[in-house]
Amino acid sequence: MTNINCSSDCIYQKDGKCKLESVTAMAVTPDNTCAYYAKEKNTINKKYTT
């Protein structure tokens, strides 16, 4: 199991950790960004819902 810290507005981020279940080998990006990043659609409402 991998423990990856994440603070991005990504659909895989939860409580400061990456919760992506499975990954495949990816090349490192030149600007060091996450290859699996997918922007969360509704980040504003997420903060105020329970």
N, C-alpha and C positions, 0 to 999 in steps of 0.2 A: 504494500500500500504506500502511496506517495502522499506526502503532506506539502501542498503547495499554497503559500500565502497569496492572496489576491484581493485587491481593493477596487478593481475595475467594475464598471456598470455592465457586467457580462451575465448572460443567462445561467452560466455555470457557477457563479460566485454566490456563496451563502455563508454568512457569519465570518467573512474575511478569509475563507478558504475556497479553493477550487474543488467543485464537486463533480467534475467530468468523470464519468464511469470508466470509459475505455479510450485509449489513445493509440494512434499509429505513429510510426517513425516519421518525423518531419524535419526538414532542413531548418537550420537556425536563420531567422530573418535578420537582415542587416541592421535594422534599428532596434533589435532585441525585444520586439513585441510578441505577444502570445499568438501562436499559430492557430489556436482554437477559439479565439475571442469571437463572441457573437453578442452584439449590443442588445441589452435588455430593452424591450419596447416601452415599458411603463414604469420607469424608475421613480417618478414623483409619487404616484399613488402607492407604490410598494412601501414607502416609508411610513405611511399613515394608516395602512390597513393591518388588521390583526389576523 
